[in-house]
Each structure stands twice: as structure tokens, then as C-alpha cells.
Amino acid sequence: MADQQARLSWRDGTVPVSDQFDDPYFSIQDGLAETEHVFLAGNGLPARFAPGFQIAELGFGTGLNMLAAWRAWEAAGQAGPLQFTSFEAFPVAPADMAKALEAFPAVAPWAERFLEKWQGTGSCDLGSLQLEVITGDARVSLPEWTGQADAWFL
């Protein structure tokens, strides 16, 4: 499968919906609360954070899960960077990410820092967060990944 850009529609002008899968990228009611409940609390985070912590994720989407984890990492006062690797078949264009993330002022400072450096794919050094987004079909790229995760966002 060749790498393809995500094709989006916008519900109520604020919620991105994948045209490929007819699926919203986050909860229409409160995507950040959903992320905190499902991914952070579901993995016992931030209580399990430790130096060198690695999160792996299937589907980077708008980056909301990464931003919530990064915010929690910094709030926990961890030394060194959080490692975050995501596998994404249909990368969202940075401009669409920026539009989607406007709905979450609680992560705006992290979104701004991220979007200043983000090129749409690949690696990004954000100081207290080291991000790698591996594009393509995860059925191919995940078995080739040599990393190990302390927590998975599925």
C-alpha cells in the first residue's frame, strides 16, 4: 500500500472525519477527555512514567494522544525526553492538524510547539519529547520495528 494523505471532512466545522473510513478522529463530545481516560488512565499514566519511557501508538491522526501524553509527561516533571512512536497509514496534513487541535485549548501550548517543527511525517525533536511517525501499512512497518514500548495506544 502506497503512503496516502488522509482525506478529511469536517463535522460541525471542528471534528475531522476520515473520508477513507467514515470515522471521526476523536470524540465529538470531548476528544481530550476521551484520550485521557482511554489512553493515559488505561495505561496507568502518568503514575508509570519513568526515565526513557516509550509509548507506541497505532494511528497518529491529529496528534492529540501524543500531545496529551507529552503534557502529562512534563506535568509529572520527568527527566529526559518521552519517546513516542506512532504508525500511521494516512498522515493528516499539518494544516488540518492545526485546525482540529484548535478545539483543545488545554493542549494549545504543546500543539504550538509541535506544529512549529512538524513536517508531516518522520522524526521530530521536541526537547522533552522525541517523536517518530512511521508512515505506511502497520501490518508491514510494525513487524520491522525494533523498538519496545512501555505503553501502547491502540
Order of alpha helices (4+ residues) and beta strands (2+ residues): beta-beta-beta-alpha-beta-alpha-beta-alpha-alpha-beta-beta-alpha-beta
